[in-house]
Amino acid sequence: MADSRPDPLAGKTVVITRASHQAAPLAAALRERGATVVVAPAIAVVPPLDGGQPLDDALLRLEQYSWVAFTSSNAVAATFARADRRGVRRRFARIRTAAVGPTTAARVEAEINRPVTLVPERHDAVGLASAFPEPRPDDWCFVPQSAQARPELADGLRARGWNVDAVNAYRTVTPSLSDHLAADVSNADAVVFASPSAVRGHLSQLGGNPLTGRVVCIGRTTAAACQDAEVPIAAVADGPTDAGLVEAVVAAVHG
């Protein structure tokens, strides 16, 4: 249940580990609840090491795909930026689209100016693969993804008989923390993770020092990354949205 107090995070410091270009909406939502926010990006989004040629090739044969599936807003941004560069955005008009959750779906809809075809009830790669319809023999699904993407979506679709073309659209790297940011992070009450790569990046930034704030995760996949790293989790958001993350932070710091 949401905390009804107007400023339930007053006096609390919350670290956001999202890439810098994605942090502002969540930071604003946390500040509205009274939090002091520290933006300490654990990831930065950069082009894939292959130079993007496989992504270009996939975009140039876009008519061959029945579906395109997105598991992150970063994949959406990278794909459409490349599509614009190659002059093929219009080719998305006939392709059915799938998005792992509402935030990613909203980003897709802003790019294609129409509703996403499929958003699963379970907002992770396993849920997305399970929600797909049965394929026809000539059906192909295009999956633009992070170079560090887990295989659940592509493997899950292939297991159900889909032809899958999974292509790296971007990769994430870990920026260093300034001494000032490192000090702010070490004194925080909560740390928010919105992706497995942010978990790994933040732990790398700490250089073996303990993670002190209560850990809040956006969903199952991110929580699994924390568990793999033996990081205790204080709360997991009910839904993969900024509003869900804020309520999870409130629950974590008052739990």
Secondary structure as the mmCIF struct_conf table of DSSP 4:
data_model
#
loop_
_struct_conf.conf_type_id
_struct_conf.id
_struct_conf.beg_label_comp_id
_struct_conf.beg_label_asym_id
_struct_conf.beg_label_seq_id
_struct_conf.end_label_comp_id
_struct_conf.end_label_asym_id
_struct_conf.end_label_seq_id
BEND BEND1 ARG A 5 PRO A 6
TURN_TY1_P TURN_TY1_P1 PRO A 8 GLY A 11
STRN STRN1 THR A 13 ILE A 16
BEND BEND2 ARG A 18 ARG A 18
HELX_RH_3T_P HELX_RH_3T_P1 SER A 20 GLN A 22
HELX_RH_AL_P HELX_RH_AL_P1 ALA A 24 GLU A 32
TURN_TY1_P TURN_TY1_P2 ARG A 33 GLY A 34
STRN STRN2 THR A 36 VAL A 39
BEND BEND3 ALA A 42 ALA A 42
STRN STRN3 ALA A 44 VAL A 46
TURN_TY1_P TURN_TY1_P3 LEU A 49 GLY A 52
HELX_RH_AL_P HELX_RH_AL_P2 GLN A 53 LEU A 60
TURN_TY1_P TURN_TY1_P4 ARG A 61 ARG A 61
HELX_RH_3T_P HELX_RH_3T_P2 LEU A 62 GLN A 64
BEND BEND4 SER A 66 SER A 66
STRN STRN4 TRP A 67 PHE A 70
BEND BEND5 THR A 71 THR A 71
HELX_RH_AL_P HELX_RH_AL_P3 SER A 73 ARG A 86
TURN_TY1_P TURN_TY1_P5 GLY A 87 GLY A 87
HELX_RH_3T_P HELX_RH_3T_P3 ARG A 89 ARG A 94
BEND BEND6 ILE A 95 ILE A 95
STRN STRN5 ARG A 96 ALA A 99
BEND BEND7 VAL A 100 GLY A 101
HELX_RH_AL_P HELX_RH_AL_P4 PRO A 102 ILE A 112
BEND BEND8 ASN A 113 ARG A 114
BEND BEND9 THR A 117 THR A 117
STRN STRN6 LEU A 118 LEU A 118
BEND BEND10 GLU A 121 ARG A 122
BEND BEND11 ASP A 124 ASP A 124
HELX_RH_AL_P HELX_RH_AL_P5 ALA A 125 ALA A 131
BEND BEND12 PHE A 132 PHE A 132
HELX_LH_PP_P HELX_LH_PP_P1 PRO A 133 ARG A 136
TURN_TY1_P TURN_TY1_P6 PRO A 137 ASP A 138
STRN STRN7 TRP A 140 SER A 146
TURN_TY1_P TURN_TY1_P7 ALA A 147 GLN A 148
BEND BEND13 PRO A 151 PRO A 151
HELX_RH_AL_P HELX_RH_AL_P6 GLU A 152 ALA A 159
TURN_TY1_P TURN_TY1_P8 ARG A 160 GLY A 161
STRN STRN8 ASN A 163 VAL A 173
HELX_LH_PP_P HELX_LH_PP_P2 PRO A 175 SER A 178
HELX_RH_AL_P HELX_RH_AL_P7 ASP A 179 SER A 186
TURN_TY1_P TURN_TY1_P9 ASN A 187 ASN A 187
BEND BEND14 ASP A 189 ASP A 189
STRN STRN9 ALA A 190 PHE A 193
BEND BEND15 SER A 195 SER A 195
HELX_RH_AL_P HELX_RH_AL_P8 PRO A 196 LEU A 206
TURN_TY1_P TURN_TY1_P10 GLY A 207 GLY A 208
HELX_LH_PP_P HELX_LH_PP_P3 ASN A 209 LEU A 211
BEND BEND16 GLY A 213 GLY A 213
STRN STRN10 ARG A 214 CYS A 217
BEND BEND17 ILE A 218 GLY A 219
HELX_RH_AL_P HELX_RH_AL_P9 ARG A 220 ASP A 228
TURN_TY1_P TURN_TY1_P11 ALA A 229 GLU A 230
BEND BEND18 ALA A 234 ALA A 234
STRN STRN11 ALA A 235 VAL A 236
BEND BEND19 ASP A 238 THR A 241
HELX_RH_AL_P HELX_RH_AL_P10 ASP A 242 VAL A 253
TURN_TY1_P TURN_TY1_P12 HIS A 254 HIS A 254
#
